[in-house]
Amino acid sequence: MRMLKSICVYTVMMCWGLLCSSPVLSTEEPDRSLYSRNEVALLAQCQVYANKKQLNPIIMAVVYRPNALLSSASSSSPSSSSSLSHFDYDSALRPEYCEFFTQEVLSNGEAAIRILYVQGDDPIAEKVLIGDFFTINPEFLQVDYRFGELRGARRQNASWQLLYSKVHFNSLLKNPSEFQTVFRSLLIDRNAVDKRTAEATSISKTVDVIDAGFNAWVKKMWSEWIAISASNVSNKNTSPLTMVMASPLHGKAIKLKGEVVSDCSGGVLCLKVGAANTFLSWFVDPIYLEYNKNSRQLLRYQGVVNLRDQEGETMSANIIYQYF
């Protein structure tokens, strides 16, 4: 049962890089009209770290755990839009951690996006997405420095190589320099699988989405989402959109379904995503997403996140995204 729950949990763990598929650089101040006062305050706390370390992120996100999730719309929701009722905007003002998305070039010349996860003043994890970020299946590697957990996906001819390890990295945690060397070598060498570091599984099954490609998939189906949203009918009377997402955690592909949340209106498109298999969906709640209808950018996320809590257990949280 524990393993089954673990598999179910992964079906909602696509916040790892939801918005990296189409980064847009801008010198203008970010539009905060769709954020509440407290959301702006949360984002400001992450901005302090970015300024201190002289980071120049193209995207910044704040992850927080509210004291309670409201079942009805919060009175403190942004007045400029009718926001998703599942969000509680005022119950927490302390970030769990911050995410910073920056552009970089790997030593082999490949373009990449680096996502740095910071808790307080301490980096706790990082992820690197490689290649074309407009695609629905980019290559990626992610490592959690607290627990030595690594996961990733790389192309291998006509198939995909999925990497996962939770224990092998532990022996390297006491040597940060070697840790970084191994991590970076895995990024640039498609054939490298250090036995101390990760176990690899190859899958030839058709995969629609890899990690950050989820956001590209949402945008690829944008006209369908908008049509369903405009029809203003119950989800029970509309067919969900489905896709197959690769799970490095389990070395397999999992089918997911996405539906429009009908009680969302104004300038925001609200989606619910969960396991397509009815039996699996009994064991875990879906995730909820809010997109800006005009910019097609992800604004908010609620559900299980990809990083674990301090005890190493799966964690549910809210995420707010800001673009620069």
C-alpha positions in Angstrom: 0.0 0.0 0.0 2.9 2.4 0.8 4.4 1.7 -2.7 1.0 2.3 -4.3 0.6 5.6 -2.5 4.1 6.6 -3.6 3.2 5.9 -7.2 0.0 7.9 -6.9 1.8 10.8 -5.3 4.0 11.1 -8.3 1.1 11.7 -10.6 0.8 15.2 -9.1 4.5 16.0 -8.8 5.0 18.0 -12.0 5.6 21.4 -10.4 9.4 20.6 -10.8 9.6 22.9 -13.8 6.1 23.6 -14.9 6.9 27.0 -16.4 10.4 26.5 -17.9 9.1 25.6 -21.3 8.9 29.2 -22.5 10.9 31.6 -20.5 10.6 35.3 -21.6 13.1 37.9 -20.7 11.9 41.4 -19.8 13.3 44.5 -18.3 9.9 45.7 -17.2 8.5 45.5 -13.7 6.5 42.2 -13.2 2.7 42.6 -13.4 1.4 42.2 -9.8 -2.2 43.0 -10.6 -3.3 39.4 -10.2 -1.6 38.9 -6.8 -2.9 39.6 -3.4 -1.1 41.9 -0.9 0.2 38.9 1.0 1.4 37.1 -2.1 3.4 40.2 -3.0 4.9 40.1 0.5 5.9 36.5 0.1 7.5 37.1 -3.2 9.4 40.1 -1.7 11.0 37.7 0.8 12.4 35.6 -2.0 13.6 38.8 -3.8 15.7 39.7 -0.8 17.8 36.5 -1.4 18.1 37.2 -5.2 19.3 40.7 -4.5 21.8 39.5 -1.9 23.3 36.9 -4.2 23.0 39.1 -7.3 20.9 36.6 -9.1 19.1 37.6 -12.3 16.2 35.2 -12.5 13.9 35.0 -15.4 11.3 33.4 -13.1 11.0 33.4 -9.4 8.6 31.3 -7.3 7.7 31.2 -3.6 6.6 27.9 -2.0 4.6 28.1 1.2 2.5 25.8 3.4 -0.7 27.5 4.6 -2.2 26.8 8.0 -5.4 25.7 6.3 -6.8 25.4 2.8 -10.1 27.0 2.4 -13.0 25.2 0.7 -14.6 28.5 -0.4 -13.2 31.6 -1.9 -11.1 33.7 0.5 -12.2 37.2 1.0 -8.6 38.3 0.5 -8.4 37.0 -3.0 -7.2 39.6 -5.6 -10.1 41.9 -6.4 -9.0 42.0 -10.1 -9.9 38.4 -10.8 -12.1 35.6 -9.7 -9.5 33.2 -8.3 -9.5 29.5 -7.7 -11.4 28.8 -4.5 -8.9 26.1 -3.3 -6.3 28.7 -2.5 -5.9 30.3 0.9 -4.1 33.6 0.4 -3.6 34.9 4.0 -2.9 31.9 6.2 0.9 32.0 5.8 3.5 34.7 5.3 6.7 32.7 5.6 8.1 30.9 2.5 8.9 27.2 2.9 11.6 27.8 0.2 12.2 29.9 -2.9 12.9 28.9 -6.5 15.1 30.9 -8.9 15.2 30.1 -12.6 18.3 31.3 -14.4 19.8 30.7 -17.8 23.2 29.1 -18.2 25.4 27.3 -20.7 26.8 23.9 -19.8 30.5 23.1 -20.3 29.7 21.2 -23.5 28.0 24.3 -25.0 24.4 23.2 -24.5 21.9 25.9 -23.3 20.1 25.1 -20.1 17.9 26.5 -17.4 19.1 26.1 -13.8 16.5 26.1 -11.0 18.0 26.8 -7.5 15.9 25.9 -4.5 16.7 28.0 -1.4 15.5 27.7 2.1 16.3 30.8 4.2 19.9 31.5 3.1 20.8 27.9 2.2 20.5 26.2 -1.2 18.9 22.9 -0.6 18.4 21.5 -4.2 18.9 22.3 -7.8 17.6 21.2 -11.2 19.0 21.7 -14.7 16.8 21.5 -17.8 18.6 20.9 -21.0 17.7 21.8 -24.5 14.7 23.4 -26.2 12.4 24.7 -23.4 9.5 25.0 -25.9 9.3 21.2 -26.1 7.1 19.0 -24.1 9.9 16.6 -23.2 13.2 18.3 -22.3 16.0 16.4 -20.6 16.6 17.2 -17.0 18.4 16.3 -13.8 17.4 17.3 -10.3 19.3 16.7 -7.0 18.2 17.4 -3.4 21.4 18.2 -1.4 19.7 17.4 2.0 18.9 13.8 1.3 21.1 12.9 -1.7 18.1 12.2 -3.9 18.6 12.4 -7.6 16.1 12.1 -10.4 16.2 12.8 -14.1 15.4 11.9 -17.7 17.7 11.7 -20.7 17.2 10.8 -24.3 18.7 7.5 -25.4 18.2 7.0 -29.1 14.5 6.1 -29.6 13.8 5.6 -25.9 14.2 7.5 -22.6 16.6 6.8 -19.8 15.0 7.5 -16.4 17.4 8.1 -13.5 16.6 7.9 -9.8 18.5 7.4 -6.6 17.7 8.2 -3.0 20.5 6.3 -1.2 23.6 6.1 -3.5 24.2 9.9 -3.2 24.4 9.7 0.6 28.1 8.6 0.5 28.9 11.8 -1.4 27.1 14.2 0.8 30.1 14.7 3.0 32.2 15.7 0.0 30.3 18.6 -1.7 33.1 19.1 -4.3 32.8 15.4 -5.5 29.0 15.7 -5.3 29.0 18.6 -7.8 31.5 16.9 -10.0 29.4 13.7 -10.3 26.2 15.8 -10.8 27.7 17.9 -13.6 29.2 14.8 -15.3 25.8 13.3 -15.5 24.5 16.4 -17.1 26.9 16.5 -20.0 27.6 12.8 -20.6 24.5 10.9 -21.8 26.2 7.6 -21.3 27.4 8.2 -17.7 25.6 6.4 -15.0 27.8 6.2 -11.9 26.8 3.1 -9.9 27.3 5.2 -6.7 24.9 7.8 -8.0 21.8 6.5 -9.8 20.0 3.6 -11.2 18.8 3.9 -14.8 15.7 2.5 -16.4 15.1 2.7 -20.1 11.5 2.9 -21.4 10.5 2.8 -25.1 6.8 3.5 -24.4 5.4 6.6 -26.0 5.8 9.5 -23.6 4.0 12.8 -24.1 5.6 14.8 -21.3 8.9 15.0 -19.5 9.0 17.2 -16.3 9.0 20.8 -17.4 7.3 19.9 -20.6 4.0 19.8 -18.7 3.7 23.5 -19.1 4.4 23.3 -22.9 1.6 20.6 -23.0 -0.9 22.9 -21.3 0.0 25.7 -23.8 -0.1 23.3 -26.8 -3.7 22.5 -25.8 -4.5 26.1 -25.0 -7.4 26.6 -27.5 -9.1 23.4 -26.1 -8.7 24.7 -22.5 -10.2 28.1 -23.4 -13.1 26.5 -25.4 -14.0 24.4 -22.4 -13.7 27.3 -20.1 -15.8 29.5 -22.3 -18.6 26.9 -22.5 -19.1 27.3 -18.8 -20.3 23.7 -18.3 -19.6 21.3 -15.5 -16.5 19.1 -15.7 -18.9 16.2 -15.4 -20.2 16.9 -18.9 -16.8 17.5 -20.6 -14.1 15.0 -21.6 -10.7 15.6 -19.8 -7.6 16.0 -21.8 -5.1 13.3 -21.2 -1.3 12.8 -21.6 1.4 10.3 -20.5 4.1 11.6 -18.2 7.4 9.8 -17.5 8.2 9.0 -13.8 11.9 8.7 -13.0 10.9 7.9 -9.4 9.3 4.6 -10.6 10.9 4.0 -13.9 7.7 4.1 -15.8 5.1 6.3 -17.6 1.9 7.4 -15.9 -1.3 8.6 -17.6 -2.7 11.9 -16.3 -5.9 13.8 -17.1 -6.5 17.6 -17.0 -9.8 19.3 -16.5 -11.0 22.9 -16.4 -12.3 24.1 -13.1 -15.7 25.6 -13.9 -16.0 28.0 -11.0 -13.0 30.1 -12.2 -13.7 33.2 -14.3 -12.2 36.6 -15.2 -8.7 36.7 -16.5 -7.6 33.4 -15.0 -7.8 29.9 -16.4 -8.0 27.2 -13.6 -7.1 23.6 -14.2 -7.2 20.4 -12.1 -4.8 17.6 -13.0 -4.7 14.1 -11.5 -4.4 10.4 -12.3 -6.4 9.2 -15.2 -6.8 5.8 -13.6 -9.9 5.9 -11.3 -8.4 3.5 -8.8 -5.2 5.4 -8.4 -7.0 8.7 -8.1 -8.7 7.5 -4.9 -5.3 7.6 -3.0 -4.2 11.2 -3.7 -5.8 14.6 -4.3 -5.3 16.3 -7.7 -3.3 19.5 -8.1 -4.8 22.8 -9.0 -3.3 25.4 -11.3 -4.1 29.0 -12.2 -3.0 30.5 -15.5 -3.1 34.1 -16.7 -5.4 34.0 -19.7 -3.7 36.9 -21.4 0.0 35.9 -21.0 -0.6 32.1 -20.7 1.8 32.1 -17.7 1.3 29.9 -14.7 0.4 32.0 -11.7 -0.3 29.6 -8.9 0.0 25.9 -8.1 -1.5 23.9 -5.2 -0.7 20.3 -4.4 2.2 17.9 -3.8 5.6 19.4 -4.6 8.7 17.7 -5.9 10.9 18.5 -2.9 10.5 16.6 0.4 9.9 18.2 3.8 12.6 18.3 6.5 11.7 14.8 7.5 12.1 13.5 4.0 8.4 13.0 3.5 6.3 14.2 0.6 4.9 17.7 1.0 1.9 19.6 -0.2 2.2 23.3 -0.6 1.1 26.4 -2.6 3.4 28.0 -5.1 3.2 31.6 -6.5 5.2 32.4 -9.7 6.5 35.8 -10.8 8.1 36.5 -14.3 10.7 39.1 -15.2 
